[in-house]
Amino acid sequence: MPRPTLATVSVGALAHNLAQARRCAPNSRIWAVIKADAYGHGLACALRGFAQADGLALLEFDGARRVRELGWRGPVLMLEGAFCSADFVTAGELGLSLVVHDLGQIAGLREYGGAPIATWLKINTGMNRLGVPPWQAARMYGALRALPGVASVGLMTHFANADRADGTCLALSSFNLVTATLPGERSVANSAALLAVPDARTDWVRPGIMLYGASPFAERSAAALGLRPAMSLNSEVIAVQTLMTGDSVGYGSLFSAPHTMRIGIVACGYADGYPRHAPTGTPIAVAGMRTRTLGRVSMDMLAVDLEPMPAVGVGAPVELWGDLVSVDEVAAASDTIGYELLCAVAPRVARRVIDLDT
Ligand SMILES: *Cc1c(COP(=O)(O)O)cnc(C)c1O
């Protein structure tokens, strides 16, 4: 028997969530964001789930090459643009669109002599990470348009507070003001802005997390948004212990039994990507029923409370996150966000893909 720790990705759920994004922004084209190996789900199954997307967006050039090899012929947007001069050549060869966020990248495009590249000028509207300052935008735009290596110039920004509608409004009006007289397509919305800010549903939207069935909001669950979890992380109970009153489990003896209780030991730990910060009480499902974790998560194992399921023993199926326990719940208990947990599922975890037609 192989180790039972398994991440299952549903291509149907990916497709469902894309359709949900489409319903929310029916007049926009959709770049399905597949950076970080499709938020940990794998590029190959993401491509199948997002076959109906208008484009794909990521930032890793090896990933872009891979999606071309896998047969994707549509637009591919590189969210951080070129990192070095060779990237312009790759973009020209593979027909990738490039974000341009600084002067160095414009200089690179000036040097570049290959097939013209579609570009997106990124404007900094307050995130202060990437992007040209608003007062420079029109000049950079003009400089880009004049280059023979540039096929087109779109306009984009990324919000610092897309999960708070008021924060987005200010950034969006600054973007609209700066770009008012500049022709070209616009793209501003990630999942949160797509869902919460109607004005952000411009020519192209860029949902990521919602496509994987997790919520970009702290207060609204993915289920309430009509999304289906695309990944479930499962394992099994590999041992059962009976704790007497006062006995503890795990490193640091963080959990002590208040009375005699049966606990299960599950084959999943932080080396699988389960968060070590998940405290006692983090929701988890055993044999289809919700219960809680106990004590400290170790590298390869964690403990669960079997009191709600007295008949359950070794071999019982465990869902770390998925349909019964959302990844967002585990993340909230662990003081992080679903994004981090999905991206962090470790290479040693076995993978299974459920295709549309199975
Ligand atoms: C990651 C990313 C997105 C997607 O964000 P979500 O919150 O996952 O929807 C959109 N735009 C850019 C520039 C990104 O880097």
PDBQT file of the ligand as one rigid body, heavy atoms in Angstrom, charges set to zero:
ROOT
HETATM    1  C1  LIG A 401      -2.018  36.526  -9.103  1.00  0.00    +0.000 C 
HETATM    2  C2  LIG A 401      -2.543  37.659  -9.896  1.00  0.00    +0.000 A 
HETATM    3  C3  LIG A 401      -3.908  37.734 -10.223  1.00  0.00    +0.000 A 
HETATM    4  C4  LIG A 401      -4.934  36.747  -9.682  1.00  0.00    +0.000 C 
HETATM    5  O1  LIG A 401      -5.258  37.105  -8.357  1.00  0.00    +0.000 OA
HETATM    6  P1  LIG A 401      -6.370  36.305  -7.518  1.00  0.00    +0.000 P 
HETATM    7  O2  LIG A 401      -6.467  37.059  -6.250  1.00  0.00    +0.000 OA
HETATM    8  O3  LIG A 401      -5.816  34.927  -7.309  1.00  0.00    +0.000 OA
HETATM    9  O4  LIG A 401      -7.596  36.311  -8.327  1.00  0.00    +0.000 OA
HETATM   10  C5  LIG A 401      -4.327  38.762 -11.038  1.00  0.00    +0.000 A 
HETATM   11  N1  LIG A 401      -3.445  39.683 -11.499  1.00  0.00    +0.000 NA
HETATM   12  C6  LIG A 401      -2.122  39.648 -11.196  1.00  0.00    +0.000 A 
HETATM   13  C7  LIG A 401      -1.227  40.699 -11.728  1.00  0.00    +0.000 C 
HETATM   14  C8  LIG A 401      -1.639  38.649 -10.380  1.00  0.00    +0.000 A 
HETATM   15  O5  LIG A 401      -0.344  38.619 -10.077  1.00  0.00    +0.000 OA
ENDROOT
TORSDOF 0
